[in-house]
């Protein structure tokens, strides 16, 4: 499968290439989850908890797919 991400994404993920694969994966997933939750909190405001509960199953199914699940808007 060809690399379909824009060239700017390479600049974002290039530092992860210097780390062992397992550590890089864990850091990348943690970073994207943190960005996802901060963005969701900023958008949802006082309804953040309700949205987290209602989107739990969807988030779990997407995180099981790995890769950039938290960066994709579904």
FILUM-278655 format. One record per residue: residue in one letter; z, y, x of N, C-alpha, C, O in turn. Coordinates in steps of 0.05 Angstrom, whole numbers, padded with zeros to 5 digits, always signed. Layout:
<recs>
AZYXZYXZYXZYX/...
</recs>
This chain:
<recs>
X+00000-00023+00017+00000+00000+00000+00000+00025+00018+00016+00026+00037/X-00017+00044+00012-00018+00068+00029+00006+00086+00025+00019+00085+00004/X+00011+00103+00044+00033+00122+00043+00024+00145+00025+00006+00160+00032/X+00036+00148+00002+00027+00167-00018+00044+00192-00020+00039+00209-00037/X+00063+00195-00003+00080+00219-00004+00066+00242+00010+00050+00238+00028/X+00073+00267+00002+00061+00290+00015+00071+00292+00044+00092+00282+00051/X+00056+00305+00061+00063+00308+00090+00091+00320+00094+00104+00314+00114/X+00099+00338+00077+00125+00351+00080+00148+00331+00078+00169+00335+00091/X+00144+00309+00064+00164+00289+00061+00169+00275+00087+00192+00266+00093/X+00149+00273+00104+00152+00262+00131+00173+00277+00147+00189+00265+00162/X+00173+00303+00145+00193+00319+00159+00221+00313+00149+00240+00314+00165/X+00224+00307+00124+00250+00301+00113+00260+00274+00122+00284+00272+00128/X+00243+00254+00124+00252+00227+00130+00250+00220+00160+00259+00199+00168/X+00237+00237+00176+00233+00231+00204+00260+00226+00219+00261+00207+00235/X+00281+00241+00214+00306+00236+00229+00317+00208+00223+00332+00197+00240/X+00312+00197+00200+00322+00170+00194+00309+00149+00212+00321+00127+00215/X+00287+00154+00223+00273+00135+00241+00289+00130+00267+00285+00110+00281/X+00306+00149+00274+00322+00147+00298+00347+00129+00294+00360+00122+00314/X+00353+00122+00270+00376+00106+00264+00369+00077+00259+00345+00071+00253/X+00388+00059+00261+00382+00031+00253+00375+00030+00223+00384+00047+00207/X+00359+00011+00215+00348+00010+00188+00370+00010+00167+00367+00025+00147/X+00390-00006+00170+00411-00008+00150+00426+00019+00147+00432+00027+00124/X+00432+00032+00169+00447+00057+00168+00429+00079+00156+00438+00095+00140/X+00403+00079+00164+00384+00098+00153+00381+00095+00123+00381+00115+00108/X+00379+00070+00114+00377+00065+00085+00402+00075+00070+00399+00088+00050/X+00425+00068+00080+00450+00076+00067+00452+00107+00066+00460+00118+00045/X+00446+00120+00088+00447+00149+00088+00427+00162+00069+00433+00181+00055/X+00403+00151+00068+00382+00162+00051+00390+00158+00021+00387+00177+00006/X+00399+00135+00014+00407+00130-00014+00431+00147-00021+00431+00158-00043/X+00450+00150-00003+00473+00167-00009+00465+00196-00012+00474+00210-00030/X+00447+00206+00005+00438+00233+00004+00423+00239-00022+00427+00259-00035/X+00405+00220-00029+00389+00225-00054+00407+00223-00079+00402+00237-00098/X+00426+00205-00078+00445+00203-00101+00461+00229-00104+00465+00239-00126/X+00470+00239-00081+00486+00264-00082+00469+00287-00092+00479+00303-00109/X+00445+00290-00083+00427+00311-00093+00421+00308-00122+00421+00327-00137/X+00417+00283-00131+00412+00277-00159+00436+00286-00176+00432+00299-00197/X+00460+00278-00168+00484+00285-00184+00489+00315-00184+00497+00326-00205/X+00486+00328-00162+00490+00357-00161+00470+00372-00179+00477+00391-00193/X+00445+00363-00178+00425+00375-00195+00430+00370-00225+00429+00388-00241/X+00438+00346-00231+00444+00339-00259+00468+00355-00268+00469+00364-00291/X+00488+00358-00251+00512+00374-00259+00505+00403-00264+00515+00416-00282/X+00487+00414-00247+00479+00442-00250+00463+00446-00276+00466+00466-00290/X+00447+00426-00284+00432+00429-00308+00449+00423-00333+00447+00438-00353/X+00466+00403-00332+00481+00394-00355+00505+00412-00361+00513+00415-00384/X+00517+00424-00341+00540+00441-00345+00564+00425-00356+00572+00405-00344/X+00574+00434-00378+00598+00421-00390+00592+00394-00402+00611+00379-00408/X+00567+00387-00406+00559+00361-00418+00554+00340-00396+00543+00319-00403/X+00562+00345-00371+00556+00327-00349+00567+00299-00354+00552+00279-00350/X+00591+00297-00363+00603+00270-00368+00589+00255-00389+00584+00231-00386/X+00581+00268-00411+00567+00255-00432+00540+00245-00423+00531+00223-00430/X+00526+00261-00407+00500+00253-00397+00503+00230-00378+00486+00212-00377/X+00523+00230-00361+00527+00208-00342+00532+00182-00357+00521+00161-00349/X+00548+00183-00378+00553+00159-00394+00527+00149-00408+00521+00125-00407/X+00512+00168-00419+00488+00160-00434+00466+00151-00416+00448+00136-00424/X+00466+00160-00391+00444+00152-00372+00452+00130-00353+00437+00124-00334/X+00475+00118-00357+00485+00098-00337+00467+00075-00334+00460+00067-00312/X+00458+00063-00356+00441+00039-00355+00414+00045-00342+00404+00030-00326/X+00403+00068-00349+00378+00076-00337+00381+00080-00307+00364+00071-00292/X+00402+00093-00299+00407+00098-00271+00410+00072-00256+00401+00069-00233/X+00424+00053-00268+00428+00027-00255+00402+00012-00251+00397+00000-00230/X+00385+00013-00272+00360-00002-00269+00342+00011-00249+00327-00002-00235/X+00343+00038-00246+00327+00052-00226+00338+00047-00199+00322+00044-00180/X+00364+00047-00195+00375+00043-00169+00370+00014-00159+00369+00009-00135/X+00368-00004-00178+00361-00032-00170+00333-00034-00158+00327-00052-00143/X+00316-00014-00165+00289-00014-00155+00288-00003-00126+00267-00004-00114/X+00310+00008-00117+00312+00020-00090+00293+00043-00086+00287+00058-00105/X+00285+00047-00062+00266+00067-00053+00276+00095-00062+00299+00102-00057/X+00259+00110-00074+00266+00138-00081+00272+00141-00111+00264+00160-00123/X+00287+00123-00121+00293+00123-00150+00306+00148-00159+00301+00157-00181/X+00324+00160-00143+00338+00184-00151+00321+00209-00149+00328+00230-00160/X+00298+00207-00135+00281+00230-00132+00260+00231-00154+00246+00252-00157/X+00257+00210-00168+00236+00208-00188+00246+00217-00215+00268+00210-00223/X+00230+00233-00229+00238+00243-00255+00227+00224-00277+00203+00223-00281/X+00245+00210-00290+00237+00192-00311+00251+00199-00336+00248+00186-00357/
</recs>
